[in-house]
Amino acid sequence: MRPGILLQHAQSPPVDDTIVRSDVTGIIGAITRPKWPRGALRGDFVELVLSAWSDVSDATFRDMFDSATIRAVRAFFLNGGNTCHLLGVCVASEEDLLDPSPVDGAFRSLFDHLRGEENIGLLCMPLLAYYSTASAAMLQLLLAHCQEMTNRFAVIDAPRDLHDEPLFRWVSALRDGAGDAASYGAIYYPWLMDGEHTMPPSGSIAGLFARMEKEHSPYGIRWPPANQPLQGVTHLSIPLRWREADALTAAHINPILTQPLRGVIVWGARTLSREPRWQHINSRRIVSVISEQLRRDSDWVVFEHQRPELWSNITRSVLSRLNMLWNAGLLTGDKSGLQYDVQCDAELNPPGVRDAGQVHVRVQLRPISTTEHIVLDLRLGA
């Protein structure tokens, strides 16, 4: 360059922090009593926000967590993950992991805390997969928590010792026990191998979820996290044939296969739900993110006075966001507004609703990959 001429590189486009993120992952592990931090009590937890595997690889705190959780963090970053919340709960014994009523057990404080972490979109707990059927109660709590948070999704490992028909029965019982919350999670099988090391797949799968969203930003949730290779994996703990994969998919277990020249491939993209409209992961997550996005967009409504002008403003605001989501490819229709609609009027907000300090909004939409419309009922205010 000539003297006096300054070359300045353009900055990256600014990130829109109003858009709901769904790639941030929480990986939950355990800290056994000998490794508790000084002064810790049962149920206390440690949270570390990580942006790369190097944040963990040389850190002294890694020895505090169980090895399955640390291995899952490494797999998450190897597969393209960006941000991970490493969470470790101080447990007195294995019984804390197998508690039939975990909502009141050692993990209660952690889940209370997670309700305030709005940006976490994925949760996994690989340690549970080592305890087979005894972990079902904790998994149901995980699914119920994801349903409560709306935009959160659980990545679940198949138990280590269950295969074939016993695995199908276990998954069926988990689906029944979870009820409506079953659509907020997906299960993967079999376990993965990295050389001689065996590991549950959830860390790798969560990294794949994040990678798909990063590659198709800002709304990568519309891309099914399937037919993609996993990194840091040499082979499967149990090789699967295509015929076996079909049976697993029919049971809503997402199979992981080996393909020549491609490596280890995630082949399924189904939730645990028995409801047809929620059976596909991307459809469930699209609706979840839209619901959370509209809720955050409407925070300004809380202190407004109920009047027709407010209803009109809310309708315009919601339609504006839906138009943006349609342009991003999350909603069906040949043109904007064709396959979605918003209602916020006196019919939805009679005197009783207004007196309660609430505003009711009904949104009808049809996300891609679905064949029917879905109704969202938003209740804003107190």
DOGUMAR-961454 format. One record per residue (C-alpha): residue number from 0; residue in one letter; x, z, y. Coordinates in pm, 1 decimal. Example, Ala and Ser with C-alpha at 12.3 -4.5 7.8 and 13.67 -1.06 7.14 Angstrom:
2
+-----+--------+----------+----------+----------+
: num : residu :        X :        Z :        Y :
+-----+--------+----------+----------+----------+
:   0 :      a :   1230.0 :    780.0 :   -450.0 :
:   1 :      s :   1367.0 :    714.0 :   -106.0 :
+-----+--------+----------+----------+----------+
END
This chain:
382
+-----+--------+----------+----------+----------+
: num : residu :        X :        Z :        Y :
+-----+--------+----------+----------+----------+
:   0 :      m :      0.0 :      0.0 :      0.0 :
:   1 :      r :    114.5 :    -68.9 :    357.4 :
:   2 :      p :    223.9 :    226.0 :    572.9 :
:   3 :      g :    -68.3 :    375.8 :    756.8 :
:   4 :      i :   -328.3 :    261.8 :    502.3 :
:   5 :      l :   -484.9 :    541.6 :    302.0 :
:   6 :      l :   -650.8 :    470.2 :    -31.4 :
:   7 :      q :   -928.3 :    719.6 :   -107.1 :
:   8 :      h :  -1115.9 :    708.9 :   -436.3 :
:   9 :      a :  -1492.0 :    736.6 :   -425.6 :
:  10 :      q :  -1638.5 :   1061.6 :   -549.6 :
:  11 :      s :  -1865.6 :   1080.4 :   -850.2 :
:  12 :      p :  -2237.6 :   1056.4 :   -769.1 :
:  13 :      p :  -2380.1 :   1398.1 :   -687.0 :
:  14 :      v :  -2567.1 :   1571.8 :   -966.6 :
:  15 :      d :  -2935.9 :   1631.5 :   -896.7 :
:  16 :      d :  -2964.7 :   2003.1 :   -964.9 :
:  17 :      t :  -3344.7 :   1981.9 :   -954.4 :
:  18 :      i :  -3353.4 :   1794.9 :  -1285.4 :
:  19 :      v :  -3409.5 :   2019.4 :  -1586.7 :
:  20 :      r :  -3109.0 :   2018.6 :  -1816.5 :
:  21 :      s :  -3158.9 :   2020.8 :  -2190.7 :
:  22 :      d :  -2800.3 :   1981.3 :  -2315.1 :
:  23 :      v :  -2665.6 :   2330.4 :  -2238.9 :
:  24 :      t :  -2633.3 :   2514.6 :  -2568.8 :
:  25 :      g :  -2645.7 :   2879.8 :  -2664.2 :
:  26 :      i :  -2461.7 :   2970.6 :  -2986.8 :
:  27 :      i :  -2549.6 :   3320.1 :  -3108.7 :
:  28 :      g :  -2316.2 :   3523.1 :  -3325.5 :
:  29 :      a :  -2244.3 :   3880.6 :  -3422.1 :
:  30 :      i :  -1978.0 :   4135.7 :  -3331.7 :
:  31 :      t :  -1925.3 :   4390.7 :  -3607.1 :
:  32 :      r :  -1867.6 :   4757.9 :  -3525.9 :
:  33 :      p :  -1485.2 :   4760.3 :  -3561.9 :
:  34 :      k :  -1464.9 :   4483.8 :  -3298.1 :
:  35 :      w :  -1713.8 :   4618.9 :  -3043.4 :
:  36 :      p :  -1581.2 :   4629.8 :  -2685.5 :
:  37 :      r :  -1490.8 :   4975.9 :  -2562.7 :
:  38 :      g :  -1802.7 :   5176.3 :  -2477.0 :
:  39 :      a :  -2042.2 :   4929.1 :  -2641.3 :
:  40 :      l :  -2356.6 :   5036.3 :  -2826.7 :
:  41 :      r :  -2566.6 :   4869.3 :  -3094.8 :
:  42 :      g :  -2765.2 :   4587.6 :  -2935.2 :
:  43 :      d :  -2523.3 :   4531.4 :  -2645.9 :
:  44 :      f :  -2404.5 :   4172.2 :  -2618.6 :
:  45 :      v :  -2122.0 :   3962.2 :  -2477.9 :
:  46 :      e :  -2185.6 :   3628.9 :  -2304.9 :
:  47 :      l :  -1912.7 :   3374.5 :  -2226.5 :
:  48 :      v :  -1985.0 :   3040.7 :  -2058.5 :
:  49 :      l :  -1749.5 :   2776.1 :  -2195.5 :
:  50 :      s :  -1680.7 :   2421.1 :  -2080.0 :
:  51 :      a :  -1420.4 :   2317.9 :  -2339.5 :
:  52 :      w :  -1276.6 :   2426.8 :  -2672.6 :
:  53 :      s :   -955.3 :   2521.6 :  -2492.1 :
:  54 :      d :  -1151.4 :   2806.5 :  -2332.0 :
:  55 :      v :  -1167.7 :   2957.8 :  -2680.9 :
:  56 :      s :   -877.8 :   2828.4 :  -2886.5 :
:  57 :      d :   -606.3 :   3043.3 :  -2728.7 :
:  58 :      a :   -823.5 :   3329.5 :  -2604.5 :
:  59 :      t :   -787.0 :   3679.1 :  -2743.8 :
:  60 :      f :  -1163.9 :   3736.3 :  -2744.1 :
:  61 :      r :  -1222.6 :   3478.5 :  -3018.8 :
:  62 :      d :  -1129.9 :   3739.2 :  -3282.1 :
:  63 :      m :  -1420.7 :   3950.0 :  -3162.0 :
:  64 :      f :  -1680.1 :   3701.5 :  -3296.6 :
:  65 :      d :  -1762.8 :   3607.4 :  -3653.2 :
:  66 :      s :  -1576.7 :   3302.2 :  -3784.0 :
:  67 :      a :  -1892.9 :   3094.2 :  -3843.9 :
:  68 :      t :  -1986.3 :   3117.7 :  -3476.2 :
:  69 :      i :  -1635.9 :   3027.8 :  -3352.9 :
:  70 :      r :  -1625.6 :   2730.2 :  -3589.2 :
:  71 :      a :  -1964.8 :   2616.8 :  -3454.7 :
:  72 :      v :  -1833.2 :   2631.8 :  -3096.7 :
:  73 :      r :  -1539.2 :   2411.6 :  -3193.2 :
:  74 :      a :  -1771.5 :   2163.8 :  -3366.7 :
:  75 :      f :  -1997.6 :   2158.8 :  -3059.8 :
:  76 :      f :  -1717.9 :   2047.3 :  -2829.7 :
:  77 :      l :  -1571.0 :   1803.9 :  -3084.8 :
:  78 :      n :  -1905.3 :   1624.3 :  -3092.1 :
:  79 :      g :  -1939.4 :   1583.3 :  -2717.8 :
:  80 :      g :  -2087.9 :   1908.6 :  -2593.7 :
:  81 :      n :  -2033.2 :   1999.4 :  -2228.3 :
:  82 :      t :  -2146.1 :   2356.0 :  -2169.1 :
:  83 :      c :  -2185.1 :   2634.0 :  -2422.4 :
:  84 :      h :  -2298.2 :   2993.2 :  -2383.2 :
:  85 :      l :  -2118.7 :   3190.6 :  -2653.0 :
:  86 :      l :  -2330.6 :   3498.0 :  -2724.2 :
:  87 :      g :  -2224.7 :   3786.8 :  -2944.9 :
:  88 :      v :  -2448.9 :   4082.5 :  -3030.6 :
:  89 :      c :  -2300.5 :   4416.7 :  -3134.2 :
:  90 :      v :  -2446.6 :   4484.2 :  -3479.4 :
:  91 :      a :  -2408.1 :   4800.8 :  -3683.6 :
:  92 :      s :  -2428.6 :   4620.2 :  -4018.8 :
:  93 :      e :  -2565.9 :   4311.8 :  -4190.9 :
:  94 :      e :  -2905.7 :   4480.9 :  -4194.8 :
:  95 :      d :  -2940.0 :   4399.4 :  -3824.8 :
:  96 :      l :  -2929.0 :   4029.4 :  -3914.1 :
:  97 :      l :  -3181.2 :   4071.7 :  -4193.8 :
:  98 :      d :  -3426.8 :   4295.5 :  -4006.9 :
:  99 :      p :  -3784.8 :   4196.8 :  -4105.6 :
: 100 :      s :  -3895.1 :   4288.0 :  -3748.9 :
: 101 :      p :  -3604.8 :   4156.6 :  -3537.6 :
: 102 :      v :  -3809.7 :   4150.6 :  -3216.4 :
: 103 :      d :  -3753.8 :   4528.0 :  -3190.3 :
: 104 :      g :  -3407.8 :   4534.4 :  -3345.5 :
: 105 :      a :  -3051.2 :   4485.5 :  -3228.6 :
: 106 :      f :  -3123.5 :   4141.3 :  -3082.3 :
: 107 :      r :  -3401.7 :   4251.6 :  -2847.9 :
: 108 :      s :  -3179.5 :   4287.1 :  -2539.7 :
: 109 :      l :  -3024.7 :   3946.0 :  -2598.9 :
: 110 :      f :  -3359.5 :   3766.8 :  -2610.1 :
: 111 :      d :  -3475.5 :   3956.1 :  -2301.2 :
: 112 :      h :  -3164.4 :   3823.9 :  -2128.2 :
: 113 :      l :  -3211.9 :   3468.1 :  -2254.1 :
: 114 :      r :  -3552.0 :   3453.4 :  -2083.9 :
: 115 :      g :  -3364.1 :   3450.1 :  -1754.1 :
: 116 :      e :  -3119.9 :   3174.1 :  -1859.1 :
: 117 :      e :  -3338.3 :   2877.0 :  -1767.4 :
: 118 :      n :  -3076.2 :   2605.2 :  -1817.0 :
: 119 :      i :  -3012.6 :   2666.8 :  -2187.3 :
: 120 :      g :  -3190.7 :   2386.2 :  -2372.0 :
: 121 :      l :  -3056.3 :   2430.9 :  -2726.1 :
: 122 :      l :  -3008.8 :   2738.8 :  -2943.5 :
: 123 :      c :  -2840.7 :   2782.2 :  -3279.9 :
: 124 :      m :  -2732.2 :   3075.8 :  -3492.3 :
: 125 :      p :  -2509.9 :   2945.5 :  -3774.3 :
: 126 :      l :  -2435.6 :   3292.3 :  -3910.5 :
: 127 :      l :  -2793.1 :   3318.9 :  -4043.4 :
: 128 :      a :  -2734.2 :   3035.6 :  -4289.0 :
: 129 :      y :  -2506.8 :   3261.1 :  -4496.1 :
: 130 :      y :  -2795.0 :   3497.4 :  -4578.0 :
: 131 :      s :  -3038.4 :   3258.1 :  -4744.0 :
: 132 :      t :  -3406.3 :   3358.9 :  -4753.4 :
: 133 :      a :  -3349.4 :   3695.8 :  -4589.0 :
: 134 :      s :  -3295.2 :   3530.7 :  -4249.0 :
: 135 :      a :  -3647.0 :   3380.7 :  -4219.6 :
: 136 :      a :  -3776.4 :   3653.2 :  -3984.5 :
: 137 :      m :  -3492.5 :   3595.4 :  -3738.0 :
: 138 :      l :  -3546.1 :   3219.5 :  -3747.9 :
: 139 :      q :  -3915.6 :   3264.8 :  -3674.7 :
: 140 :      l :  -3818.0 :   3480.8 :  -3376.4 :
: 141 :      l :  -3581.7 :   3205.1 :  -3262.6 :
: 142 :      l :  -3859.3 :   2944.7 :  -3282.8 :
: 143 :      a :  -4111.2 :   3168.4 :  -3105.4 :
: 144 :      h :  -3859.2 :   3227.4 :  -2826.9 :
: 145 :      c :  -3804.6 :   2852.4 :  -2784.1 :
: 146 :      q :  -4180.5 :   2799.0 :  -2761.4 :
: 147 :      e :  -4207.9 :   3073.2 :  -2500.2 :
: 148 :      m :  -3932.5 :   2912.7 :  -2290.5 :
: 149 :      t :  -4098.5 :   2567.0 :  -2318.7 :
: 150 :      n :  -3783.8 :   2357.3 :  -2273.2 :
: 151 :      r :  -3572.8 :   2522.5 :  -2544.5 :
: 152 :      f :  -3512.1 :   2383.0 :  -2895.1 :
: 153 :      a :  -3363.0 :   2548.7 :  -3205.0 :
: 154 :      v :  -3111.3 :   2370.6 :  -3428.2 :
: 155 :      i :  -3137.9 :   2536.8 :  -3770.7 :
: 156 :      d :  -2908.4 :   2525.1 :  -4072.4 :
: 157 :      a :  -3030.2 :   2506.0 :  -4429.6 :
: 158 :      p :  -2931.4 :   2825.6 :  -4615.7 :
: 159 :      r :  -2604.6 :   2797.1 :  -4805.5 :
: 160 :      d :  -2738.4 :   2867.3 :  -5154.3 :
: 161 :      l :  -3065.3 :   2670.2 :  -5146.7 :
: 162 :      h :  -3100.9 :   2316.1 :  -5278.3 :
: 163 :      d :  -3371.3 :   2088.1 :  -5418.1 :
: 164 :      e :  -3708.6 :   2250.6 :  -5490.3 :
: 165 :      p :  -3610.7 :   2606.5 :  -5381.0 :
: 166 :      l :  -3501.1 :   2461.3 :  -5046.4 :
: 167 :      f :  -3830.6 :   2272.4 :  -5008.2 :
: 168 :      r :  -4029.1 :   2591.0 :  -5075.8 :
: 169 :      w :  -3820.4 :   2789.4 :  -4827.6 :
: 170 :      v :  -3868.0 :   2529.1 :  -4552.8 :
: 171 :      s :  -4241.7 :   2508.8 :  -4621.3 :
: 172 :      a :  -4271.9 :   2887.5 :  -4589.7 :
: 173 :      l :  -4071.1 :   2881.2 :  -4265.3 :
: 174 :      r :  -4301.3 :   2613.3 :  -4122.8 :
: 175 :      d :  -4609.3 :   2814.1 :  -4217.0 :
: 176 :      g :  -4468.5 :   3136.0 :  -4074.8 :
: 177 :      a :  -4367.6 :   2972.5 :  -3746.1 :
: 178 :      g :  -4710.8 :   2820.6 :  -3681.7 :
: 179 :      d :  -4729.5 :   2622.1 :  -3357.0 :
: 180 :      a :  -4370.3 :   2719.7 :  -3275.9 :
: 181 :      a :  -4246.5 :   2503.6 :  -3565.7 :
: 182 :      s :  -4229.4 :   2199.7 :  -3336.2 :
: 183 :      y :  -3957.4 :   2373.6 :  -3133.5 :
: 184 :      g :  -3694.8 :   2348.1 :  -3404.7 :
: 185 :      a :  -3536.9 :   2119.5 :  -3662.9 :
: 186 :      i :  -3343.3 :   2191.0 :  -3982.0 :
: 187 :      y :  -3039.6 :   2003.0 :  -4117.1 :
: 188 :      y :  -2892.4 :   1967.2 :  -4466.8 :
: 189 :      p :  -2639.9 :   1978.1 :  -4631.0 :
: 190 :      w :  -2345.5 :   2179.2 :  -4499.6 :
: 191 :      l :  -2036.3 :   1999.7 :  -4370.0 :
: 192 :      m :  -1673.7 :   2000.8 :  -4479.2 :
: 193 :      d :  -1367.2 :   1986.2 :  -4256.5 :
: 194 :      g :  -1093.2 :   1952.2 :  -4513.1 :
: 195 :      e :  -1130.6 :   2262.4 :  -4729.3 :
: 196 :      h :  -1346.7 :   2450.0 :  -4478.1 :
: 197 :      t :  -1723.1 :   2458.3 :  -4529.8 :
: 198 :      m :  -1950.3 :   2509.7 :  -4229.3 :
: 199 :      p :  -2319.1 :   2501.7 :  -4136.1 :
: 200 :      p :  -2401.5 :   2182.7 :  -3943.2 :
: 201 :      s :  -2579.3 :   2332.3 :  -3639.5 :
: 202 :      g :  -2274.5 :   2343.2 :  -3410.0 :
: 203 :      s :  -2194.9 :   1977.7 :  -3478.6 :
: 204 :      i :  -2559.6 :   1876.1 :  -3440.2 :
: 205 :      a :  -2595.8 :   2060.2 :  -3108.1 :
: 206 :      g :  -2286.0 :   1875.7 :  -2985.5 :
: 207 :      l :  -2447.0 :   1547.1 :  -3093.2 :
: 208 :      f :  -2764.8 :   1635.0 :  -2899.2 :
: 209 :      a :  -2552.6 :   1698.4 :  -2590.6 :
: 210 :      r :  -2349.3 :   1382.2 :  -2642.7 :
: 211 :      m :  -2660.9 :   1164.7 :  -2660.7 :
: 212 :      e :  -2791.4 :   1315.9 :  -2338.9 :
: 213 :      k :  -2460.0 :   1266.6 :  -2161.8 :
: 214 :      e :  -2430.2 :    903.9 :  -2272.9 :
: 215 :      h :  -2784.4 :    826.8 :  -2157.7 :
: 216 :      s :  -2794.3 :   1051.8 :  -1851.4 :
: 217 :      p :  -2999.1 :   1181.2 :  -1676.4 :
: 218 :      y :  -3273.1 :   1173.8 :  -1942.0 :
: 219 :      g :  -3098.2 :   1132.0 :  -2274.1 :
: 220 :      i :  -3373.6 :   1330.5 :  -2445.6 :
: 221 :      r :  -3560.4 :   1004.0 :  -2498.3 :
: 222 :      w :  -3294.0 :    898.1 :  -2749.7 :
: 223 :      p :  -3342.8 :   1041.3 :  -3100.2 :
: 224 :      p :  -3033.5 :   1240.6 :  -3206.9 :
: 225 :      a :  -2997.6 :   1039.6 :  -3527.5 :
: 226 :      n :  -2809.5 :    746.1 :  -3683.1 :
: 227 :      q :  -2497.5 :    881.1 :  -3514.9 :
: 228 :      p :  -2161.1 :    983.9 :  -3666.0 :
: 229 :      l :  -2030.3 :   1339.6 :  -3650.7 :
: 230 :      q :  -1676.5 :   1418.2 :  -3540.7 :
: 231 :      g :  -1445.8 :   1677.3 :  -3695.4 :
: 232 :      v :  -1607.3 :   1631.1 :  -4037.2 :
: 233 :      t :  -1433.3 :   1488.3 :  -4343.1 :
: 234 :      h :  -1719.6 :   1490.2 :  -4594.7 :
: 235 :      l :  -2034.3 :   1669.9 :  -4707.7 :
: 236 :      s :  -2048.6 :   1983.0 :  -4919.0 :
: 237 :      i :  -2301.8 :   1803.1 :  -5140.8 :
: 238 :      p :  -2311.9 :   1421.5 :  -5142.5 :
: 239 :      l :  -2663.8 :   1282.8 :  -5095.8 :
: 240 :      r :  -2810.8 :    962.9 :  -5234.4 :
: 241 :      w :  -3061.4 :    762.4 :  -5029.9 :
: 242 :      r :  -3342.6 :    854.0 :  -5266.8 :
: 243 :      e :  -3269.8 :   1222.3 :  -5208.5 :
: 244 :      a :  -3262.9 :   1164.2 :  -4833.7 :
: 245 :      d :  -3616.1 :   1022.6 :  -4846.3 :
: 246 :      a :  -3744.2 :   1335.8 :  -5019.7 :
: 247 :      l :  -3570.5 :   1559.2 :  -4764.9 :
: 248 :      t :  -3717.1 :   1366.4 :  -4472.5 :
: 249 :      a :  -4065.1 :   1391.3 :  -4621.9 :
: 250 :      a :  -4017.8 :   1771.0 :  -4632.6 :
: 251 :      h :  -3906.1 :   1768.6 :  -4265.6 :
: 252 :      i :  -3545.4 :   1843.7 :  -4351.8 :
: 253 :      n :  -3309.6 :   1614.7 :  -4160.5 :
: 254 :      p :  -3054.4 :   1474.7 :  -4407.0 :
: 255 :      i :  -2689.3 :   1413.8 :  -4329.8 :
: 256 :      l :  -2536.2 :   1122.5 :  -4519.5 :
: 257 :      t :  -2205.1 :    946.3 :  -4567.4 :
: 258 :      q :  -2192.9 :    575.7 :  -4484.3 :
: 259 :      p :  -1898.9 :    347.2 :  -4561.2 :
: 260 :      l :  -1692.4 :    267.9 :  -4250.6 :
: 261 :      r :  -1908.9 :    497.5 :  -4033.7 :
: 262 :      g :  -1835.8 :    839.2 :  -4179.2 :
: 263 :      v :  -2078.1 :   1130.6 :  -4183.7 :
: 264 :      i :  -2409.5 :   1029.4 :  -4023.2 :
: 265 :      v :  -2710.3 :   1233.2 :  -3908.5 :
: 266 :      w :  -3005.4 :   1046.1 :  -4054.0 :
: 267 :      g :  -3318.6 :   1243.7 :  -3961.4 :
: 268 :      a :  -3487.3 :   1332.4 :  -3631.1 :
: 269 :      r :  -3790.7 :   1539.5 :  -3729.8 :
: 270 :      t :  -3907.1 :   1879.3 :  -3616.8 :
: 271 :      l :  -4054.4 :   2139.1 :  -3851.7 :
: 272 :      s :  -4406.9 :   2081.4 :  -3717.7 :
: 273 :      r :  -4702.0 :   1989.5 :  -3935.9 :
: 274 :      e :  -4880.3 :   1842.2 :  -3632.7 :
: 275 :      p :  -4827.7 :   1459.5 :  -3631.6 :
: 276 :      r :  -4778.8 :   1426.1 :  -3255.6 :
: 277 :      w :  -4494.1 :   1680.5 :  -3258.1 :
: 278 :      q :  -4308.0 :   1555.1 :  -3565.6 :
: 279 :      h :  -4035.4 :   1366.7 :  -3377.7 :
: 280 :      i :  -3763.5 :   1558.0 :  -3195.7 :
: 281 :      n :  -3744.4 :   1332.5 :  -2891.7 :
: 282 :      s :  -4123.7 :   1338.4 :  -2838.3 :
: 283 :      r :  -4131.8 :   1718.5 :  -2855.6 :
: 284 :      r :  -3837.2 :   1756.7 :  -2619.3 :
: 285 :      i :  -3966.4 :   1497.7 :  -2370.5 :
: 286 :      v :  -4292.7 :   1687.8 :  -2329.2 :
: 287 :      s :  -4107.0 :   2020.0 :  -2314.5 :
: 288 :      v :  -3873.3 :   1901.4 :  -2039.8 :
: 289 :      i :  -4158.9 :   1742.2 :  -1841.1 :
: 290 :      s :  -4358.9 :   2066.2 :  -1861.6 :
: 291 :      e :  -4062.9 :   2270.3 :  -1738.7 :
: 292 :      q :  -3980.0 :   2013.0 :  -1470.2 :
: 293 :      l :  -4332.7 :   2021.8 :  -1329.0 :
: 294 :      r :  -4333.5 :   2401.5 :  -1333.6 :
: 295 :      r :  -4009.6 :   2420.7 :  -1136.0 :
: 296 :      d :  -4124.7 :   2148.5 :   -895.4 :
: 297 :      s :  -4435.6 :   2354.6 :   -824.1 :
: 298 :      d :  -4270.3 :   2688.8 :   -744.2 :
: 299 :      w :  -4363.9 :   2637.4 :   -378.8 :
: 300 :      v :  -4734.7 :   2669.4 :   -468.8 :
: 301 :      v :  -4721.2 :   3044.5 :   -534.9 :
: 302 :      f :  -4775.3 :   3159.2 :   -175.3 :
: 303 :      e :  -5009.6 :   2880.1 :    -64.8 :
: 304 :      h :  -5378.6 :   2929.6 :     14.4 :
: 305 :      q :  -5631.5 :   2766.7 :   -217.8 :
: 306 :      r :  -5796.2 :   2471.3 :    -44.7 :
: 307 :      p :  -5865.1 :   2101.3 :   -118.6 :
: 308 :      e :  -5559.2 :   1999.7 :     84.5 :
: 309 :      l :  -5340.8 :   2203.7 :   -150.2 :
: 310 :      w :  -5490.7 :   2032.3 :   -452.9 :
: 311 :      s :  -5417.2 :   1691.7 :   -298.9 :
: 312 :      n :  -5057.7 :   1790.8 :   -221.9 :
: 313 :      i :  -5003.5 :   1915.8 :   -577.1 :
: 314 :      t :  -5150.9 :   1596.7 :   -721.4 :
: 315 :      r :  -4920.0 :   1379.2 :   -509.7 :
: 316 :      s :  -4616.0 :   1592.3 :   -597.0 :
: 317 :      v :  -4684.0 :   1579.8 :   -973.1 :
: 318 :      l :  -4759.0 :   1206.5 :   -967.7 :
: 319 :      s :  -4435.8 :   1143.2 :   -777.5 :
: 320 :      r :  -4236.1 :   1322.6 :  -1047.3 :
: 321 :      l :  -4422.8 :   1141.7 :  -1326.8 :
: 322 :      n :  -4348.8 :    808.0 :  -1160.1 :
: 323 :      m :  -3979.2 :    897.4 :  -1161.5 :
: 324 :      l :  -3998.2 :    996.5 :  -1529.1 :
: 325 :      w :  -4178.3 :    670.0 :  -1610.8 :
: 326 :      n :  -3901.8 :    475.3 :  -1434.5 :
: 327 :      a :  -3649.2 :    669.2 :  -1645.2 :
: 328 :      g :  -3823.3 :    548.1 :  -1961.9 :
: 329 :      l :  -3975.2 :    875.9 :  -2079.2 :
: 330 :      l :  -4338.9 :    766.8 :  -2050.7 :
: 331 :      t :  -4523.2 :    466.3 :  -2189.6 :
: 332 :      g :  -4712.7 :    202.6 :  -1992.8 :
: 333 :      d :  -4641.4 :   -145.9 :  -1857.4 :
: 334 :      k :  -4662.9 :    -13.3 :  -1503.6 :
: 335 :      s :  -4647.2 :    327.4 :  -1336.1 :
: 336 :      g :  -4963.4 :    536.0 :  -1358.6 :
: 337 :      l :  -5117.2 :    332.8 :  -1637.9 :
: 338 :      q :  -5068.8 :    586.1 :  -1918.6 :
: 339 :      y :  -5067.4 :    915.3 :  -1727.0 :
: 340 :      d :  -5301.3 :   1097.3 :  -1492.8 :
: 341 :      v :  -5318.5 :   1422.6 :  -1291.4 :
: 342 :      q :  -5622.4 :   1637.4 :  -1214.3 :
: 343 :      c :  -5621.5 :   1925.3 :   -966.9 :
: 344 :      d :  -5961.7 :   1982.0 :   -805.4 :
: 345 :      a :  -6259.7 :   2214.4 :   -770.1 :
: 346 :      e :  -6366.7 :   2149.1 :  -1128.7 :
: 347 :      l :  -6041.5 :   2296.0 :  -1263.5 :
: 348 :      n :  -6024.3 :   2563.3 :   -995.1 :
: 349 :      p :  -6363.0 :   2737.7 :   -966.7 :
: 350 :      p :  -6395.7 :   3059.6 :   -761.0 :
: 351 :      g :  -6287.8 :   3279.9 :  -1052.4 :
: 352 :      v :  -5955.3 :   3096.7 :  -1086.0 :
: 353 :      r :  -5897.5 :   3102.3 :   -710.2 :
: 354 :      d :  -5975.1 :   3473.2 :   -688.9 :
: 355 :      a :  -5713.9 :   3535.1 :   -960.7 :
: 356 :      g :  -5450.2 :   3369.2 :   -739.1 :
: 357 :      q :  -5399.0 :   3074.4 :   -974.0 :
: 358 :      v :  -5400.6 :   2696.8 :   -942.7 :
: 359 :      h :  -5483.3 :   2496.2 :  -1254.4 :
: 360 :      v :  -5343.3 :   2146.1 :  -1298.3 :
: 361 :      r :  -5417.1 :   1912.7 :  -1589.9 :
: 362 :      v :  -5168.5 :   1639.1 :  -1671.7 :
: 363 :      q :  -5244.1 :   1372.6 :  -1932.3 :
: 364 :      l :  -4950.5 :   1162.6 :  -2045.9 :
: 365 :      r :  -4810.2 :    970.2 :  -2336.9 :
: 366 :      p :  -4435.6 :   1001.1 :  -2399.7 :
: 367 :      i :  -4249.4 :    723.4 :  -2573.8 :
: 368 :      s :  -4251.9 :    729.2 :  -2955.5 :
: 369 :      t :  -4607.6 :    870.1 :  -2969.0 :
: 370 :      t :  -4937.0 :    699.9 :  -3040.5 :
: 371 :      e :  -5167.5 :    937.6 :  -2855.7 :
: 372 :      h :  -5200.4 :   1108.3 :  -2520.0 :
: 373 :      i :  -5095.9 :   1471.0 :  -2471.6 :
: 374 :      v :  -5260.3 :   1708.9 :  -2224.6 :
: 375 :      l :  -5051.4 :   1964.5 :  -2034.3 :
: 376 :      d :  -5234.6 :   2254.3 :  -1871.8 :
: 377 :      l :  -5024.7 :   2400.8 :  -1591.6 :
: 378 :      r :  -5127.2 :   2738.8 :  -1452.7 :
: 379 :      l :  -4944.9 :   2803.5 :  -1129.0 :
: 380 :      g :  -4937.7 :   3127.9 :   -936.3 :
: 381 :      a :  -4985.5 :   3486.9 :  -1042.9 :
+-----+--------+----------+----------+----------+
END
